[in-house]
């Protein structure tokens, strides 16, 4: 009975299905958040890096400015050395003024889901409560209304050894900032 209770407690406190979904926690390093994945995970030797990319929908053309109300394709990629067992990430998009949600998420890839913590909306790893076996995560992002200004995407990632505990994993984090495209008015 004691073993069964301990196993159930582990399942409910594990973040392998995503921190927002599994623990109601935000860990991207965005303003107002207290930590990233490195708050718990450490000791790995995977030398990870994280890349956040935003593209014109249906293309591989990167963008550095957004147009209000336009939907874009996004990809988060975790790179690592060695042979990790899995990958996880969490990302939020915030307006630089006020640090509030910027736009909406949709169409998460097969290893990605949408979750909320408080008033913020996140995309994160985890389907069927597991870390992803692949290091790429895709989703769509629809830009906010005109006048929202500059936006920053905050993301934290984790390259894991698959032992089910926090040691031997390699966390990383990164940001991507874009500005609003203001149409020319004649």
NUZAGU-860806 format. One record per atom (N, C-alpha, C): residue number from 1; residue in one letter; atom name; x negated, y negated, z. Coordinates in pm, whole numbers, plus 50000, padded with zeros to 5 digits. Layout:
num,residuo,atomo,u,v,w
NUM,a,CA,X,Y,Z;
...
***
This chain:
num,residuo,atomo,u,v,w
1,x,N,49917,50119,50000;
1,x,CA,50000,50000,50000;
1,x,C,49913,49875,50000;
2,x,N,49810,49875,50084;
2,x,CA,49721,49759,50091;
2,x,C,49653,49735,49957;
3,x,N,49606,49841,49891;
3,x,CA,49543,49827,49760;
3,x,C,49642,49771,49659;
4,x,N,49764,49820,49660;
4,x,CA,49867,49773,49568;
4,x,C,49896,49625,49588;
5,x,N,49905,49581,49712;
5,x,CA,49928,49439,49741;
5,x,C,49811,49353,49696;
6,x,N,49690,49401,49717;
6,x,CA,49571,49327,49673;
6,x,C,49568,49315,49521;
7,x,N,49604,49423,49452;
7,x,CA,49607,49419,49305;
7,x,C,49712,49321,49255;
8,x,N,49827,49319,49313;
8,x,CA,49933,49225,49275;
8,x,C,49888,49082,49301;
9,x,N,49823,49057,49415;
9,x,CA,49772,48923,49445;
9,x,C,49669,48880,49341;
10,x,N,49582,48973,49300;
10,x,CA,49484,48942,49196;
10,x,C,49552,48902,49067;
11,x,N,49654,48977,49027;
11,x,CA,49725,48947,48903;
11,x,C,49787,48808,48906;
12,x,N,49843,48770,49019;
12,x,CA,49910,48641,49026;
12,x,C,49814,48525,49046;
13,x,N,49691,48549,49086;
13,x,CA,49596,48440,49100;
13,x,C,49495,48437,48986;
14,x,N,49494,48538,48901;
14,x,CA,49403,48541,48787;
14,x,C,49442,48435,48686;
15,x,N,49342,48380,48619;
15,x,CA,49367,48279,48516;
15,x,C,49339,48332,48378;
16,x,N,49329,48463,48364;
16,x,CA,49297,48520,48234;
16,x,C,49404,48491,48131;
17,x,N,49524,48459,48175;
17,x,CA,49632,48423,48082;
17,x,C,49644,48274,48061;
18,x,N,49547,48196,48110;
18,x,CA,49550,48051,48097;
18,x,C,49580,47985,48231;
19,x,N,49504,47883,48266;
19,x,CA,49517,47818,48397;
19,x,C,49652,47751,48417;
20,x,N,49704,47685,48315;
20,x,CA,49833,47617,48331;
20,x,C,49945,47718,48348;
21,x,N,49944,47823,48267;
21,x,CA,50049,47924,48273;
21,x,C,50038,48011,48397;
22,x,N,49919,48057,48429;
22,x,CA,49900,48152,48537;
22,x,C,49896,48086,48675;
23,x,N,49837,47968,48684;
23,x,CA,49816,47908,48817;
23,x,C,49871,47767,48829;
24,x,N,49935,47716,48723;
24,x,CA,49987,47579,48729;
24,x,C,49877,47477,48749;
25,x,N,49760,47505,48690;
25,x,CA,49643,47421,48713;
25,x,C,49590,47363,48582;
26,x,N,49545,47239,48590;
26,x,CA,49485,47170,48476;
26,x,C,49336,47158,48500;
27,x,N,49257,47209,48407;
27,x,CA,49113,47216,48426;
27,x,C,49033,47174,48304;
28,x,N,49077,47068,48236;
28,x,CA,49006,47023,48117;
28,x,C,48900,46918,48146;
29,x,N,48902,46861,48266;
29,x,CA,48811,46752,48298;
29,x,C,48868,46616,48261;
30,x,N,48995,46613,48218;
30,x,CA,49061,46486,48183;
30,x,C,49079,46401,48308;
31,x,N,49095,46270,48290;
31,x,CA,49121,46182,48405;
31,x,C,49239,46234,48488;
32,x,N,49218,46238,48619;
32,x,CA,49321,46286,48710;
32,x,C,49311,46434,48743;
33,x,N,49226,46506,48672;
33,x,CA,49205,46647,48703;
33,x,C,49079,46661,48787;
34,x,N,49079,46756,48876;
34,x,CA,48969,46765,48971;
34,x,C,48853,46852,48925;
35,x,N,48873,46935,48823;
35,x,CA,48766,47026,48785;
35,x,C,48782,47076,48642;
36,x,N,48683,47151,48596;
36,x,CA,48690,47225,48471;
36,x,C,48670,47372,48506;
37,x,N,48650,47456,48408;
37,x,CA,48626,47599,48433;
37,x,C,48504,47620,48522;
38,x,N,48408,47525,48517;
38,x,CA,48286,47538,48597;
38,x,C,48313,47524,48746;
39,x,N,48433,47483,48785;
39,x,CA,48467,47477,48927;
39,x,C,48473,47615,48990;
40,x,N,48495,47718,48910;
40,x,CA,48504,47855,48962;
40,x,C,48405,47951,48894;
41,x,N,48385,47935,48763;
41,x,CA,48304,48029,48686;
41,x,C,48160,47981,48674;
42,x,N,48064,48074,48686;
42,x,CA,47922,48039,48673;
42,x,C,47837,48165,48663;
43,x,N,47710,48142,48639;
43,x,CA,47612,48250,48645;
43,x,C,47589,48324,48515;
44,x,N,47664,48292,48411;
44,x,CA,47645,48361,48284;
44,x,C,47529,48303,48205;
45,x,N,47486,48376,48105;
45,x,CA,47373,48330,48021;
45,x,C,47413,48325,47874;
46,x,N,47537,48286,47846;
46,x,CA,47587,48284,47708;
46,x,C,47559,48152,47635;
47,x,N,47508,48051,47704;
47,x,CA,47477,47921,47643;
47,x,C,47591,47869,47555;
48,x,N,47709,47849,47611;
48,x,CA,47825,47815,47530;
48,x,C,47829,47669,47486;
49,x,N,47904,47646,47379;
49,x,CA,47939,47510,47337;
49,x,C,48083,47516,47288;
50,x,N,48148,47400,47289;
50,x,CA,48288,47393,47246;
50,x,C,48300,47287,47137;
51,x,N,48379,47317,47037;
51,x,CA,48402,47226,46925;
51,x,C,48553,47205,46910;
52,x,N,48594,47079,46900;
52,x,CA,48734,47043,46878;
52,x,C,48741,46978,46741;
53,x,N,48825,47031,46653;
53,x,CA,48837,46977,46518;
53,x,C,48983,46947,46486;
54,x,N,49006,46838,46413;
54,x,CA,49139,46801,46368;
54,x,C,49133,46778,46217;
55,x,N,49230,46836,46145;
55,x,CA,49230,46835,45999;
55,x,C,49363,46784,45944;
56,x,N,49357,46728,45822;
56,x,CA,49480,46701,45749;
56,x,C,49551,46835,45736;
57,x,N,49682,46837,45756;
57,x,CA,49757,46962,45755;
57,x,C,49737,47038,45624;
58,x,N,49707,47168,45637;
58,x,CA,49690,47255,45522;
58,x,C,49558,47242,45449;
59,x,N,49462,47166,45508;
59,x,CA,49331,47148,45444;
59,x,C,49220,47171,45546;
60,x,N,49098,47157,45500;
60,x,CA,48983,47158,45591;
60,x,C,48919,47019,45594;
61,x,N,48998,46917,45556;
61,x,CA,48949,46780,45556;
61,x,C,48961,46723,45697;
62,x,N,48848,46696,45764;
62,x,CA,48854,46644,45901;
62,x,C,48904,46500,45903;
63,x,N,48966,46462,46014;
63,x,CA,49014,46325,46031;
63,x,C,48950,46262,46154;
64,x,N,48932,46131,46149;
64,x,CA,48880,46055,46263;
64,x,C,48982,45951,46309;
65,x,N,49089,45935,46231;
65,x,CA,49200,45847,46267;
65,x,C,49329,45923,46245;
66,x,N,49430,45892,46325;
66,x,CA,49559,45956,46308;
66,x,C,49662,45854,46259;
67,x,N,49764,45904,46191;
67,x,CA,49877,45823,46150;
67,x,C,49996,45864,46236;
68,x,N,50063,45768,46295;
68,x,CA,50175,45794,46385;
68,x,C,50275,45891,46323;
69,x,N,50317,45991,46401;
69,x,CA,50419,46085,46358;
69,x,C,50372,46193,46262;
70,x,N,50247,46192,46222;
70,x,CA,50193,46291,46128;
70,x,C,50150,46417,46203;
71,x,N,50172,46532,46142;
71,x,CA,50130,46659,46201;
71,x,C,49996,46702,46141;
72,x,N,49905,46744,46228;
72,x,CA,49770,46785,46190;
72,x,C,49743,46928,46236;
73,x,N,49651,46995,46168;
73,x,CA,49601,47125,46210;
73,x,C,49483,47100,46304;
74,x,N,49475,47179,46410;
74,x,CA,49363,47167,46503;
74,x,C,49302,47303,46528;
75,x,N,49172,47299,46561;
75,x,CA,49101,47421,46594;
75,x,C,49001,47393,46706;
76,x,N,48999,47481,46805;
76,x,CA,48899,47478,46911;
76,x,C,48815,47604,46893;
77,x,N,48683,47587,46890;
77,x,CA,48592,47699,46871;
77,x,C,48492,47701,46986;
78,x,N,48476,47817,47047;
78,x,CA,48373,47839,47148;
78,x,C,48260,47918,47083;
79,x,N,48138,47867,47091;
79,x,CA,48022,47937,47038;
79,x,C,47937,47983,47156;
80,x,N,47876,48100,47139;
80,x,CA,47797,48155,47249;
80,x,C,47689,48248,47195;
81,x,N,47585,48266,47275;
81,x,CA,47483,48365,47243;
81,x,C,47517,48494,47317;
82,x,N,47452,48600,47282;
82,x,CA,47476,48727,47351;
82,x,C,47604,48794,47302;
83,x,N,47657,48881,47385;
83,x,CA,47777,48959,47350;
83,x,C,47884,48945,47457;
84,x,N,47952,48830,47462;
84,x,CA,48057,48813,47562;
84,x,C,48177,48904,47534;
85,x,N,48256,48928,47637;
85,x,CA,48375,49011,47624;
85,x,C,48499,48930,47587;
86,x,N,48496,48799,47611;
86,x,CA,48615,48721,47579;
86,x,C,48591,48572,47590;
87,x,N,48694,48497,47548;
87,x,CA,48687,48352,47543;
87,x,C,48819,48294,47594;
88,x,N,48809,48180,47661;
88,x,CA,48928,48110,47706;
88,x,C,48908,47960,47694;
89,x,N,49018,47886,47685;
89,x,CA,49008,47741,47676;
89,x,C,49138,47679,47725;
90,x,N,49133,47549,47748;
90,x,CA,49251,47468,47778;
90,x,C,49224,47329,47722;
91,x,N,49328,47264,47663;
91,x,CA,49309,47131,47605;
91,x,C,49434,47047,47626;
92,x,N,49410,46916,47644;
92,x,CA,49517,46817,47657;
92,x,C,49481,46697,47569;
93,x,N,49582,46629,47516;
93,x,CA,49562,46506,47437;
93,x,C,49621,46391,47516;
94,x,N,49540,46288,47546;
94,x,CA,49585,46175,47626;
94,x,C,49557,46043,47557;
95,x,N,49651,45949,47574;
95,x,CA,49629,45813,47528;
95,x,C,49519,45753,47615;
96,x,N,49426,45681,47554;
96,x,CA,49317,45621,47632;
96,x,C,49369,45515,47727;
97,x,N,49480,45450,47692;
97,x,CA,49542,45353,47781;
97,x,C,49650,45424,47861;
98,x,N,49628,45441,47989;
98,x,CA,49726,45503,48076;
98,x,C,49709,45652,48099;
99,x,N,49626,45719,48017;
99,x,CA,49601,45862,48032;
99,x,C,49730,45944,48039;
100,x,N,49826,45913,47951;
100,x,CA,49949,45989,47942;
100,x,C,49947,46075,47816;
101,x,N,50037,46173,47809;
101,x,CA,50045,46261,47692;
101,x,C,50042,46182,47564;
102,x,N,49973,46237,47466;
102,x,CA,49964,46176,47333;
102,x,C,50008,46280,47231;
103,x,N,50128,46265,47179;
103,x,CA,50176,46357,47078;
103,x,C,50229,46485,47137;
104,x,N,50257,46581,47047;
104,x,CA,50313,46709,47089;
104,x,C,50241,46825,47020;
105,x,N,50238,46939,47088;
105,x,CA,50178,47062,47035;
105,x,C,50287,47147,46971;
106,x,N,50249,47225,46869;
106,x,CA,50340,47322,46809;
106,x,C,50259,47431,46740;
107,x,N,50328,47534,46695;
107,x,CA,50269,47643,46616;
107,x,C,50137,47695,46670;
108,x,N,50134,47736,46798;
108,x,CA,50009,47791,46850;
108,x,C,49972,47920,46776;
109,x,N,49841,47942,46757;
109,x,CA,49793,48064,46693;
109,x,C,49826,48186,46778;
110,x,N,49795,48303,46728;
110,x,CA,49831,48428,46795;
110,x,C,49766,48446,46932;
111,x,N,49655,48377,46958;
111,x,CA,49587,48389,47087;
111,x,C,49595,48259,47168;
112,x,N,49692,48175,47134;
112,x,CA,49704,48043,47195;
112,x,C,49849,48021,47238;
113,x,N,49868,47944,47346;
113,x,CA,50005,47912,47387;
113,x,C,50011,47769,47439;
114,x,N,50133,47719,47451;
114,x,CA,50160,47585,47501;
114,x,C,50210,47598,47645;
115,x,N,50160,47513,47734;
115,x,CA,50201,47517,47874;
115,x,C,50202,47375,47929;
116,x,N,50266,47357,48043;
116,x,CA,50273,47225,48106;
116,x,C,50224,47232,48250;
117,x,N,50163,47123,48293;
117,x,CA,50129,47103,48434;
117,x,C,50173,46961,48466;
118,x,N,50270,46947,48553;
118,x,CA,50325,46816,48583;
118,x,C,50385,46756,48458;
119,x,N,50345,46634,48424;
119,x,CA,50399,46566,48306;
119,x,C,50312,46586,48182;
120,x,N,50204,46660,48195;
120,x,CA,50113,46680,48082;
120,x,C,50137,46812,48011;
121,x,N,50118,46810,47878;
121,x,CA,50135,46929,47795;
121,x,C,49997,46977,47748;
122,x,N,49974,47106,47758;
122,x,CA,49845,47167,47726;
122,x,C,49861,47276,47622;
123,x,N,49753,47305,47551;
123,x,CA,49740,47429,47477;
123,x,C,49627,47504,47545;
124,x,N,49640,47637,47549;
124,x,CA,49539,47717,47617;
124,x,C,49539,47859,47562;
125,x,N,49432,47932,47598;
125,x,CA,49421,48072,47558;
125,x,C,49526,48153,47632;
126,x,N,49542,48273,47588;
126,x,CA,49616,48369,47666;
126,x,C,49749,48410,47607;
127,x,N,49749,48529,47560;
127,x,CA,49872,48594,47521;
127,x,C,49863,48732,47584;
128,x,N,49969,48777,47643;
128,x,CA,49969,48905,47715;
128,x,C,49870,48904,47831;
129,x,N,49851,48787,47893;
129,x,CA,49768,48771,48013;
129,x,C,49625,48818,47997;
130,x,N,49562,48790,47884;
130,x,CA,49423,48828,47866;
130,x,C,49343,48714,47804;
131,x,N,49212,48717,47824;
131,x,CA,49125,48629,47749;
131,x,C,49127,48675,47605;
132,x,N,49093,48588,47515;
132,x,CA,49094,48622,47373;
132,x,C,48966,48694,47334;
133,x,N,48979,48791,47246;
133,x,CA,48861,48860,47193;
133,x,C,48793,48776,47085;
134,x,N,48865,48677,47032;
134,x,CA,48806,48590,46931;
134,x,C,48780,48452,46989;
135,x,N,48687,48380,46928;
135,x,CA,48643,48252,46983;
135,x,C,48708,48131,46917;
136,x,N,48804,48151,46827;
136,x,CA,48874,48041,46760;
136,x,C,49020,48035,46806;
137,x,N,49068,47914,46831;
137,x,CA,49205,47892,46875;
137,x,C,49266,47783,46787;
138,x,N,49384,47808,46733;
138,x,CA,49445,47712,46642;
138,x,C,49582,47668,46693;
139,x,N,49621,47548,46651;
139,x,CA,49751,47492,46687;
139,x,C,49777,47373,46597;
140,x,N,49898,47322,46601;
140,x,CA,49931,47197,46531;
140,x,C,49954,47090,46637;
141,x,N,49921,46966,46599;
141,x,CA,49941,46852,46686;
141,x,C,50010,46743,46605;
142,x,N,50121,46692,46659;
142,x,CA,50190,46581,46595;
142,x,C,50156,46454,46670;
143,x,N,50103,46357,46597;
143,x,CA,50058,46231,46656;
143,x,C,50175,46155,46719;
144,x,N,50147,46074,46821;
144,x,CA,50252,45997,46888;
144,x,C,50301,45879,46803;
145,x,N,50392,45803,46859;
145,x,CA,50452,45687,46792;
145,x,C,50347,45579,46765;
146,x,N,50378,45494,46668;
146,x,CA,50291,45381,46634;
146,x,C,50268,45295,46757;
147,x,N,50148,45241,46767;
147,x,CA,50112,45156,46879;
147,x,C,50056,45230,46999;
148,x,N,50035,45361,46986;
148,x,CA,49981,45440,47098;
148,x,C,49833,45417,47120;
149,x,N,49762,45371,47017;
149,x,CA,49620,45342,47032;
149,x,C,49532,45465,47029;
150,x,N,49408,45448,47075;
150,x,CA,49309,45556,47073;
150,x,C,49352,45672,47163;
151,x,N,49311,45791,47121;
151,x,CA,49347,45915,47191;
151,x,C,49221,45997,47213;
152,x,N,49215,46065,47328;
152,x,CA,49105,46158,47353;
152,x,C,49163,46295,47382;
153,x,N,49104,46396,47317;
153,x,CA,49135,46536,47344;
153,x,C,49030,46585,47443;
154,x,N,49074,46636,47556;
154,x,CA,48984,46691,47658;
154,x,C,49000,46842,47657;
155,x,N,48888,46915,47649;
155,x,CA,48896,47060,47647;
155,x,C,48785,47122,47732;
156,x,N,48821,47229,47799;
156,x,CA,48723,47310,47872;
156,x,C,48736,47452,47822;
157,x,N,48624,47520,47815;
157,x,CA,48624,47658,47768;
157,x,C,48541,47747,47859;
158,x,N,48561,47876,47841;
158,x,CA,48490,47973,47923;
158,x,C,48457,48095,47838;
159,x,N,48331,48135,47840;
159,x,CA,48285,48256,47774;
159,x,C,48264,48358,47885;
160,x,N,48336,48470,47880;
160,x,CA,48342,48560,47996;
160,x,C,48280,48696,47968;
161,x,N,48236,48758,48078;
161,x,CA,48175,48891,48069;
161,x,C,48276,49003,48087;
162,x,N,48399,48971,48120;
162,x,CA,48505,49071,48126;
162,x,C,48511,49154,48252;
163,x,N,48439,49114,48357;
163,x,CA,48442,49194,48480;
163,x,C,48564,49164,48567;
164,x,N,48636,49056,48534;
164,x,CA,48754,49023,48613;
164,x,C,48726,48932,48731;
165,x,N,48600,48893,48751;
165,x,CA,48570,48796,48856;
165,x,C,48503,48674,48793;
166,x,N,48465,48578,48873;
166,x,CA,48417,48451,48820;
166,x,C,48266,48443,48801;
167,x,N,48191,48543,48845;
167,x,CA,48046,48537,48828;
167,x,C,48007,48602,48695;
168,x,N,47899,48550,48636;
168,x,CA,47850,48602,48510;
168,x,C,47918,48542,48388;
169,x,N,48002,48441,48409;
169,x,CA,48071,48373,48300;
169,x,C,48002,48240,48271;
170,x,N,48026,48185,48153;
170,x,CA,47961,48060,48113;
170,x,C,48065,47957,48067;
171,x,N,48094,47859,48152;
171,x,CA,48190,47754,48115;
171,x,C,48124,47640,48037;
172,x,N,48206,47566,47966;
172,x,CA,48162,47449,47891;
172,x,C,48280,47354,47877;
173,x,N,48255,47231,47837;
173,x,CA,48365,47137,47815;
173,x,C,48323,47036,47709;
174,x,N,48424,46966,47654;
174,x,CA,48396,46867,47551;
174,x,C,48516,46778,47526;
175,x,N,48493,46672,47452;
175,x,CA,48600,46579,47417;
175,x,C,48591,46543,47269;
176,x,N,48702,46496,47216;
176,x,CA,48708,46441,47081;
176,x,C,48799,46319,47089;
177,x,N,48749,46203,47044;
177,x,CA,48829,46081,47044;
177,x,C,48861,46041,46902;
178,x,N,48985,45996,46881;
178,x,CA,49026,45946,46750;
178,x,C,49103,45816,46770;
179,x,N,49102,45735,46667;
179,x,CA,49172,45607,46674;
179,x,C,49296,45611,46586;
180,x,N,49384,45518,46610;
180,x,CA,49507,45510,46533;
180,x,C,49481,45436,46403;
181,x,N,49534,45488,46295;
181,x,CA,49525,45422,46165;
181,x,C,49637,45320,46156;
182,x,N,49600,45195,46139;
182,x,CA,49699,45087,46128;
182,x,C,49720,45057,45980;
183,x,N,49842,45078,45929;
183,x,CA,49865,45053,45786;
183,x,C,49847,44907,45751;
184,x,N,49798,44883,45629;
184,x,CA,49784,44745,45579;
184,x,C,49923,44690,45546;
185,x,N,49951,44570,45592;
185,x,CA,50078,44507,45563;
185,x,C,50048,44382,45482;
186,x,N,50107,44374,45362;
186,x,CA,50080,44259,45275;
186,x,C,50189,44156,45289;
***
